[in-house]
Amino acid sequence: MITRVYLKDCLSFDEVDLEFKSGLNIFTGPSGAGKSILMQSILSLFALSEVRANIGEVILTNSKISDEVYDISFEDEIIIKSIKKDKVRYFLNNQTISKKNLFDFSTKLIKHLNLKDTSEFDSSKLIVFLDKLTSKNKKEFIKLKEDFDCLYKELVEVKKELEKIEEDEKRLEDLKEFAKFEIDKIEQINPNVDEYEELNLLKKRLAKKEKIEIAIKKASSIFESTYNVTNALELMEIDSSFFDETMNELNNIFEKFNDSLHELEDTNIENVLDRIEKLSSLQKRFGSIEECLKYKKEKKQELESYENIFFQKEKLENRYNELKIKIDEYSLIISKYRKETTLILEEKINEYLKFLYLSNAKIILQKKYLDSSGIDEVVFELNGVSLETISSGEYNRLRLALLTSISEYDIVDNGILFLDEIDANLSGKESDAIARVLIKLSKSYQIFAISHQPQLTSSANQHFLVDKHNGKSYVKLLDDKERISEIARMISGENVTTEALKFAKNLLK
């Protein structure tokens, strides 16, 4: 239950500080006073609407919810804050929380029923709700639905593969020719890993071959003075072995390099340059020789798959048929569970319809083409006719019965309901009917609603007036006398009549 809401610098409101009780909390006031702004600003504290206040805080007590992540236990006090500066920041019991996580947390506790949203009868939305309710009542349904989802996911993947094969079949010869062409182009060059680097080293050596030969020839004259150096060292009685070893090592280096240069004489520089150019073209296309060889391998596997395409197609078709049989079986079982759950929802809707002067709502599960939700499509009837043929008033009352029924199962006990424009543009009879439903619902839920009609307003446990003075909006909790005046204004307009005051007193009684 929300016990307090605080807002500061919220569009036309300078400051709002309200305390709430359980039951039905109604906001009324002239058009343009700021009722919708106030409602949306309270919703924004739960990440259910865009933040409008620079500072906001809401306190909840006796919540039937627990959350280990935020250290919230059953019936703990919950404080949610929002601060809007350059960006919006949210806090849950003084811990920062993202908008998404706050939204997920809030939807366990709060339901926002918007009668302007006509998508509540959408079959896909109702199927999701039916499955959620079935999972609560029948634990085995959870595993059943999980298995169905896995099988359907595989069915979709197998179908995609089959469609690809069927497309490939149409242009199979072209694909095979292209794969062969790509493989042949690489095999004609027949590259090896590291070959490009080795050939570039060879190219550098060939470029320096003549210079090295001349340099070695000139340096070899040193060996003619070997005897003279050795003789001089001996005369000085110095061991000449160090010099002999050095000269031998130098001679070996020269001879070894000369041998390698002789080997290069048989190398055709034009062939080397041509080979480097071919390898370079592969490197430019694929990034490296390794990637080139990997591509060739892939193309060979692709070519092999084209050769085996008929075998693959047959294998996939068999798997597709197996999956389809299993999924059809699962779909029928799931549909059976859903039909049981529709009876529960249908009974609850008709319970509310009694208060709305309607009856005989029927939920029908029609068979449709298989998709990710199964084979069921939800269709509503009222007194044996489709929704397309009922009046707008009947439609809105049926929708209210559906929304309130769903809310009983969709949020925790003693949760909170927010209702937008719940009785706008309705007749007195319809407004009275809606008031009856909300009075019943308010025994189990704390309700916040903007009202345009005296019937619902007079049923409120707390009545708040939203008004404007000098361009600034304010909110005020009304006492009994003030409530009579406000309800009379709602009946007769700004010029309150004696009859309107009398009627307002009778409504409050």
C-alpha positions in Angstrom: 0.0 0.0 0.0 1.2 3.5 -0.8 1.2 5.6 2.3 3.0 8.8 1.2 3.9 10.5 -2.1 6.3 13.5 -2.3 7.0 15.5 -5.5 9.0 18.7 -5.9 9.2 20.9 -9.0 6.8 18.8 -11.1 5.7 20.9 -14.0 2.8 23.1 -12.7 3.2 21.7 -9.2 5.7 23.3 -7.0 5.4 20.7 -4.3 3.1 17.8 -3.5 3.1 16.0 -0.2 0.2 13.5 0.2 -0.7 10.7 2.6 -2.9 7.8 1.5 -5.0 5.1 3.1 -6.2 1.8 1.7 -9.2 1.4 -0.5 -10.4 3.8 -3.2 -8.5 7.1 -3.6 -10.1 9.5 -6.1 -8.8 12.6 -7.8 -11.2 15.2 -9.2 -10.9 18.8 -10.3 -11.5 21.1 -13.3 -10.1 20.4 -16.7 -6.5 21.4 -17.1 -5.9 21.6 -13.3 -3.2 18.9 -13.5 -4.9 15.6 -12.6 -3.2 13.6 -15.3 0.1 15.2 -14.6 -0.2 14.1 -11.0 -1.2 10.6 -11.8 1.6 10.1 -14.4 4.1 11.6 -11.9 3.1 9.0 -9.2 3.4 6.3 -11.8 6.9 7.6 -12.8 8.1 6.8 -9.3 7.6 3.1 -10.3 9.2 3.5 -13.7 5.8 3.1 -15.3 5.9 6.6 -16.9 8.4 9.3 -17.8 9.8 11.2 -14.8 8.5 14.8 -14.6 9.4 15.9 -11.0 13.0 16.9 -10.1 12.6 15.1 -6.8 10.1 12.3 -6.1 9.6 9.8 -3.3 7.0 7.2 -2.5 6.6 5.1 0.6 4.9 1.7 0.7 4.0 -0.4 3.7 2.5 -3.9 4.2 3.8 -5.0 0.8 3.3 -8.7 0.1 6.6 -8.9 -1.8 10.2 -9.9 -1.1 13.4 -9.4 -3.0 16.7 -10.8 -2.0 18.7 -8.6 -4.3 17.5 -5.4 -2.6 17.2 -7.0 0.9 13.4 -6.6 1.0 11.4 -9.0 3.2 7.7 -9.7 3.4 5.8 -6.6 4.7 9.0 -4.5 4.9 8.6 -0.7 4.3 9.7 0.2 0.8 11.0 3.6 -0.2 11.5 4.5 -3.8 13.1 7.8 -4.8 13.8 9.5 -8.1 16.1 12.5 -8.8 16.1 14.3 -12.1 19.0 16.5 -13.1 21.0 15.9 -16.3 19.6 12.4 -16.2 17.1 10.4 -14.0 18.4 8.3 -11.1 16.3 5.8 -9.2 16.8 4.5 -5.6 15.1 1.5 -3.9 15.6 1.6 -0.2 18.7 3.8 -0.7 20.2 1.4 -3.3 20.6 2.7 -6.9 18.4 0.7 -9.3 18.1 0.9 -13.1 14.8 1.9 -14.7 14.3 -1.5 -16.2 14.9 -3.3 -12.9 12.6 -0.9 -11.1 9.9 -1.5 -13.7 10.3 -5.3 -13.3 10.1 -4.9 -9.5 7.0 -2.5 -9.6 5.0 -4.7 -12.0 4.8 -7.4 -9.3 3.1 -4.9 -7.0 1.3 -2.4 -9.3 -1.1 -2.7 -12.2 -1.9 0.3 -14.5 -5.2 -0.2 -16.2 -5.6 2.2 -19.1 -9.1 2.1 -20.7 -7.7 4.1 -23.7 -5.6 1.1 -24.6 -7.8 -1.1 -26.7 -5.3 -3.9 -27.0 -6.5 -5.9 -23.9 -8.5 -8.2 -26.2 -5.5 -8.9 -28.3 -5.2 -12.7 -28.6 -1.4 -12.9 -28.2 -1.5 -10.8 -25.0 -4.3 -12.9 -23.6 -2.5 -16.1 -24.4 0.5 -14.9 -22.5 -1.7 -14.2 -19.5 -3.5 -17.5 -19.8 -0.2 -19.3 -19.8 1.0 -17.4 -16.7 -2.2 -18.2 -14.8 -2.0 -21.8 -15.9 1.6 -22.0 -14.7 0.4 -20.8 -11.3 -2.3 -23.3 -11.0 -0.7 -26.3 -12.8 3.0 -26.6 -12.1 3.4 -29.4 -14.7 2.4 -26.8 -17.4 5.7 -24.9 -16.9 7.8 -27.9 -18.1 5.2 -28.6 -20.9 5.5 -25.1 -22.2 9.3 -25.0 -22.0 9.5 -28.3 -24.0 7.1 -26.8 -26.6 9.2 -23.7 -26.9 12.4 -25.7 -27.4 10.8 -27.9 -30.1 9.3 -24.9 -31.8 12.6 -23.1 -31.9 14.2 -26.2 -33.5 11.3 -26.4 -36.0 11.9 -22.8 -37.1 15.7 -23.5 -37.5 15.1 -26.7 -39.5 12.6 -24.9 -41.7 15.1 -22.1 -42.4 17.7 -24.7 -43.4 15.2 -26.4 -45.7 14.2 -23.1 -47.3 17.9 -22.4 -47.9 18.4 -25.8 -49.5 15.4 -25.3 -51.7 16.8 -21.9 -52.8 20.2 -23.5 -53.3 18.6 -26.2 -55.5 17.3 -23.6 -57.9 20.8 -22.3 -58.6 22.7 -25.4 -57.7 24.8 -25.6 -60.9 25.8 -22.0 -60.6 26.9 -22.4 -57.0 28.9 -25.6 -57.8 30.6 -23.8 -60.7 31.5 -20.8 -58.6 32.9 -23.0 -55.7 35.0 -25.0 -58.2 36.2 -21.7 -59.9 37.3 -20.3 -56.5 39.0 -23.6 -55.5 40.8 -23.8 -58.9 42.0 -20.2 -58.7 43.7 -20.8 -55.4 45.1 -24.3 -56.3 46.6 -22.9 -59.5 48.8 -20.7 -57.3 49.0 -23.4 -54.6 50.3 -21.2 -51.8 52.1 -22.4 -48.7 52.1 -20.7 -45.3 55.3 -18.5 -44.8 56.2 -18.8 -48.5 55.5 -15.1 -49.2 57.9 -14.0 -46.5 60.6 -16.5 -47.6 60.4 -15.3 -51.2 60.8 -11.7 -50.1 63.9 -12.6 -48.2 65.2 -14.4 -51.3 64.4 -11.3 -53.4 66.5 -9.1 -51.1 69.4 -11.6 -51.3 69.3 -11.6 -55.1 69.2 -7.8 -55.1 72.4 -7.7 -53.0 74.2 -10.8 -54.7 76.5 -8.9 -56.9 77.5 -6.3 -54.3 78.2 -9.1 -51.8 80.4 -11.0 -54.3 82.5 -7.9 -55.0 82.8 -7.1 -51.3 84.0 -10.7 -50.5 86.5 -10.6 -53.3 88.0 -7.4 -52.0 88.1 -8.6 -48.4 89.7 -11.9 -49.4 93.0 -10.1 -49.9 93.4 -10.2 -46.1 94.3 -13.9 -46.4 97.5 -13.1 -48.4 98.9 -11.4 -45.2 98.1 -14.3 -42.9 101.7 -15.7 -43.0 103.2 -12.3 -42.2 100.9 -11.7 -39.2 101.6 -15.2 -37.8 105.4 -14.7 -38.3 105.3 -11.3 -36.5 103.5 -12.8 -33.6 105.9 -15.6 -33.2 108.9 -13.2 -33.3 107.2 -11.3 -30.5 106.8 -14.7 -28.7 102.9 -14.2 -28.7 100.7 -17.2 -29.2 99.1 -16.8 -32.6 96.4 -19.4 -32.2 93.7 -16.7 -31.5 94.6 -15.2 -34.9 94.6 -18.5 -36.7 91.1 -19.3 -35.3 89.7 -16.0 -36.3 91.1 -16.3 -39.8 89.7 -19.8 -40.2 86.3 -18.7 -39.0 86.3 -15.7 -41.4 87.3 -18.0 -44.3 84.5 -20.5 -43.4 81.9 -17.6 -43.4 83.1 -16.4 -46.8 83.1 -19.9 -48.3 79.7 -20.7 -46.9 78.2 -17.5 -48.3 79.9 -18.1 -51.6 78.2 -21.5 -51.8 74.8 -20.0 -51.1 75.5 -17.3 -53.8 76.3 -20.1 -56.2 73.0 -21.7 -55.4 71.2 -18.4 -56.3 72.8 -18.5 -59.8 70.2 -21.1 -60.7 67.4 -18.9 -59.4 65.3 -17.1 -61.9 64.6 -13.7 -60.5 61.6 -13.2 -62.9 60.0 -16.4 -61.6 60.5 -15.2 -58.0 59.0 -11.8 -58.7 56.0 -13.4 -60.6 55.4 -15.8 -57.6 55.6 -12.9 -55.1 53.0 -11.0 -57.2 50.6 -13.9 -57.2 50.9 -14.5 -53.5 50.6 -10.8 -52.9 47.2 -10.8 -54.8 46.0 -13.6 -52.5 47.1 -11.7 -49.4 45.3 -8.5 -50.6 42.1 -10.4 -51.1 42.1 -12.6 -48.0 44.3 -10.8 -45.6 46.8 -13.6 -45.2 47.7 -17.0 -46.8 46.3 -18.7 -43.8 42.8 -17.1 -44.4 43.2 -18.0 -48.1 43.7 -21.7 -47.3 40.9 -21.6 -44.8 38.6 -20.1 -47.6 39.6 -22.9 -49.9 38.8 -25.5 -47.3 35.3 -23.9 -46.7 34.6 -23.9 -50.5 35.6 -27.6 -50.7 33.2 -28.3 -47.8 30.5 -26.2 -49.6 31.1 -28.1 -52.8 30.8 -31.4 -50.9 27.5 -30.2 -49.3 26.1 -29.4 -52.7 27.0 -32.9 -53.8 25.1 -34.2 -50.8 22.3 -31.7 -50.9 19.6 -34.2 -51.7 20.7 -36.4 -48.8 20.7 -33.4 -46.4 17.3 -32.3 -47.7 15.8 -35.7 -47.1 17.3 -35.8 -43.6 15.9 -32.3 -42.7 12.5 -33.1 -44.1 12.3 -36.2 -41.9 13.4 -34.2 -38.8 10.9 -31.5 -39.7 8.0 -34.0 -39.9 9.1 -35.6 -36.6 9.1 -32.2 -34.9 5.8 -31.2 -36.4 4.1 -34.4 -35.0 5.6 -33.8 -31.6 4.6 -30.1 -31.6 1.1 -30.8 -32.7 0.8 -33.2 -29.8 2.1 -30.6 -27.4 -0.1 -27.9 -28.9 -3.2 -30.0 -28.2 -2.2 -30.7 -24.6 -1.4 -27.0 -24.0 -4.7 -26.0 -25.6 -6.5 -28.4 -23.2 -4.8 -26.7 -20.2 -5.7 -23.2 -21.5 -9.3 -24.2 -22.0 -9.5 -25.1 -18.3 -7.9 -21.7 -17.4 -10.3 -19.8 -19.6 -13.2 -21.1 -17.6 -11.6 -19.6 -14.4 -11.0 -16.3 -16.1 -14.5 -16.3 -17.7 -16.1 -17.0 -14.3 -14.2 -14.1 -12.8 -15.2 -11.7 -15.6 -18.9 -12.6 -15.3 -18.7 -12.0 -11.6 -17.7 -8.4 -12.3 -20.1 -8.1 -15.1 -23.0 -8.6 -12.6 -22.0 -5.3 -11.1 -21.8 -3.7 -14.6 -25.4 -4.8 -15.6 -24.0 -7.2 -18.1 -23.7 -11.0 -18.3 -22.9 -14.0 -20.4 -19.3 -13.2 -21.5 -17.8 -16.2 -23.2 -14.1 -16.9 -23.9 -13.5 -19.2 -26.9 -10.3 -20.7 -28.0 -10.4 -21.1 -31.7 -7.9 -23.1 -33.7 -5.4 -21.2 -35.8 -2.2 -21.9 -37.8 0.6 -23.1 -35.5 3.0 -20.3 -34.3 5.3 -19.8 -31.3 2.2 -19.5 -29.0 0.6 -22.7 -30.2 -2.6 -23.3 -32.1 -5.0 -21.2 -29.9 -6.6 -17.8 -30.7 -8.7 -16.1 -28.0 -12.1 -14.8 -29.1 -14.6 -13.0 -26.9 -18.4 -13.1 -27.1 -21.0 -11.2 -25.1 -24.5 -12.8 -25.1 -23.5 -14.9 -28.1 -22.4 -12.0 -30.4 -18.9 -10.9 -31.3 -17.2 -7.8 -29.9 -17.6 -6.1 -33.3 -21.4 -5.9 -32.9 -21.8 -4.8 -29.3 -22.2 -1.2 -28.3 -19.3 1.0 -27.2 -20.7 1.1 -23.6 -20.9 -2.7 -23.4 -17.4 -2.9 -24.9 -15.9 -0.6 -22.3 -17.7 -2.4 -19.4 -16.6 -5.8 -20.7 -13.0 -4.4 -21.0 -13.1 -3.1 -17.4 -14.3 -6.6 -16.2 -11.5 -8.2 -18.1 -8.8 -5.8 -16.8 -10.0 -6.1 -13.2 -10.1 -9.9 -13.5 -6.6 -10.0 -14.9 -5.4 -7.7 -12.2 -6.6 -10.1 -9.5 -4.2 -12.8 -10.8 -1.5 -10.6 -12.3 -0.2 -8.8 -9.2 0.3 -9.8 -5.5 -2.6 -9.7 -3.0 -3.2 -6.3 -1.6 -1.5 -4.8 -4.6 -2.1 -1.3 -6.1 -4.2 -0.4 -9.1 -4.0 2.9 -11.1 -6.9 3.7 -13.4 -6.8 6.3 -16.1 -10.0 8.2 -17.1 -12.0 5.2 -15.8 -15.5 6.9 -16.0 -15.0 9.6 -18.7 -17.9 10.1 -21.1 -20.1 7.5 -19.5 -23.8 7.6 -18.7 -25.0 7.7 -15.1 -26.0 4.0 -15.2 -22.6 3.0 -16.5 -20.7 5.2 -14.0 -22.8 3.6 -11.2 -21.9 0.2 -12.5 -18.2 1.0 -12.6 -18.3 2.4 -9.1 -19.8 -0.9 -7.9 -16.9 -2.9 -9.4 -14.3 -0.6 -8.0 -15.9 -0.6 -4.5 -15.7 -4.4 -4.5 -12.2 -4.4 -5.9 -11.0 -1.8 -3.3 -11.6 -4.3 -0.6 -8.6 -6.2 -1.9 -6.6 -3.5 -3.6 -5.5 0.1 -3.0 -7.0 2.0 -6.0 -6.0 5.4 -7.5 -8.3 6.9 -10.1 -9.2 10.1 -11.7 -13.0 10.5 -11.8 -15.3 12.6 -13.9 -18.5 11.4 -12.5 -20.2 11.8 -9.1 -21.1 8.2 -8.7 -17.5 6.9 -8.4 -16.3 10.0 -6.6 -18.9 9.6 -3.9 -17.7 6.0 -3.3 -14.1 7.1 -2.5 -12.4 6.3 0.8 -10.3 9.5 0.2 -11.2 12.3 -2.1 -8.5 14.7 -3.4 -9.2 17.9 -5.2 -6.6 19.0 -7.9 -7.0 22.6 -8.8 -5.0 25.7 -10.0 -4.4 29.1 -8.5 -2.3 31.8 -10.3 -1.1 29.2 -12.8 0.1 26.8 -10.1 -1.5 23.4 -9.4 -2.1 22.0 -5.9 -3.7 19.0 -4.4 -5.9 18.9 -1.3 -7.6 16.2 0.7 -11.3 17.1 1.1 -13.3 16.8 4.2 -17.0 15.8 4.1 -18.3 19.4 3.6 -15.7 20.1 0.9 -16.6 16.8 -0.8 -20.3 17.8 -1.1 -19.3 21.1 -2.8 -16.9 19.4 -5.2 -19.4 16.6 -6.1 -22.1 19.3 -6.6 -19.7 21.2 -9.0 -19.2 17.9 -10.9 -23.0 17.6 -11.3 -24.0 21.2 -12.2 -20.7 22.9 -13.2 -19.1 26.0 -11.8 -22.5 27.5 -10.8 -23.5 25.1 -8.1 -27.2 24.7 -7.7 -29.2 23.8 -4.6 -30.4 20.6 -6.4 -26.8 19.6 -7.1 -25.9 20.1 -3.4 -28.8 18.0 -2.3 -28.0 15.3 -4.8 -24.3 15.3 -3.7 -25.4 14.8 0.0 -27.6 11.9 -1.0 -24.8 10.2 -3.0 -22.4 10.5 0.0 -25.0 9.0 2.3 
